[in-house]
């Protein structure tokens, strides 16, 4: 019996989508079946580049194409709607981080996929880096003892041109915030993946450098279920 060929579609064709396309095309049991963007020009260009059908509405793509997995590469605040549409069609969902911009919207995605018996995945690729996997294994094997303190710090700088390059960057409706939910999120994910579930958190955010809605500076103190403590520092206002 021949191995199943998984048919992937992508909605949202910004820069990150091309990493998805490259990975899909490199896997022998996967194929790119269709692409979608709200920009007709971009959808047509990418569809023609890879020789696949292109759409400007994910609903039409899901209606017309036999798809196994939908990759959601839209802006952060627009993950829910295509995820729900995919779940109604029995299509697995793989979304870019963050899963969504609010807990209620994320929970709605989770419930829809669970009810339909589908897989819902969120991209946190740094978990697969070799150095991190060695560290995670060492912790699980007890090689470095009990973890009592974990720190995540992402002290970056983004200039004004970065936030002005797209209408959604740094906004609450599109980005869900800024430095923490966009830039620091990968490091925060590794902290929680390594230390375990969080029991409590207190924090403070501020916007000190950029003319944006979201935070360009955020701090938090965490308590983990295993009794350990942790800190988070995230910023896009720190010069190198």
CORGI-V575346 format. One record per pair of residues at least 24 apart in sequence whose ideal C-beta (glycine too) atoms are under 6 Angstrom apart, sorted by the first residue. I is the first residue (numbers start at 1). GAP is how many residues later the second one is. Records with the same first field share a line. If there is no record, write none. Layout:
BEGIN
I = GAP ; GAP
END
This chain:
BEGIN
3 = 26
5 = 24 ; 26
6 = 24 ; 62
7 = 24 ; 26 ; 60 ; 61
8 = 24 ; 61
9 = 24 ; 25 ; 52 ; 58 ; 61
10 = 25 ; 61 ; 63
11 = 25 ; 47 ; 61 ; 71
12 = 61 ; 62
13 = 24 ; 29 ; 33
16 = 57 ; 80
17 = 56
20 = 51
33 = 32 ; 34
34 = 27 ; 31
36 = 25
58 = 24 ; 27
59 = 26
62 = 27
67 = 24
69 = 25
75 = 93 ; 99
76 = 25 ; 99 ; 100
77 = 24 ; 96 ; 97
80 = 25 ; 29
83 = 26
84 = 28
87 = 25 ; 26 ; 29 ; 31
92 = 26 ; 27
93 = 27
94 = 27
95 = 27
96 = 27
97 = 25 ; 26 ; 88
98 = 83 ; 87
101 = 75
124 = 65
126 = 60 ; 64
147 = 48 ; 81
148 = 80
149 = 80
150 = 41 ; 45 ; 80
151 = 80
152 = 35 ; 36 ; 39 ; 80
153 = 80
154 = 29 ; 30 ; 33 ; 80
155 = 80 ; 83
156 = 27 ; 80
157 = 81 ; 82
158 = 78
163 = 47 ; 49
170 = 42 ; 44
171 = 42
172 = 41
175 = 39
177 = 37 ; 38
178 = 34 ; 36 ; 37 ; 38
179 = 36 ; 37 ; 39 ; 55 ; 56 ; 57
180 = 38 ; 54
183 = 53
184 = 50
188 = 44
195 = 29 ; 33 ; 35
196 = 28 ; 29 ; 30
197 = 28
198 = 24 ; 26
199 = 24 ; 26
208 = 29
209 = 28
END
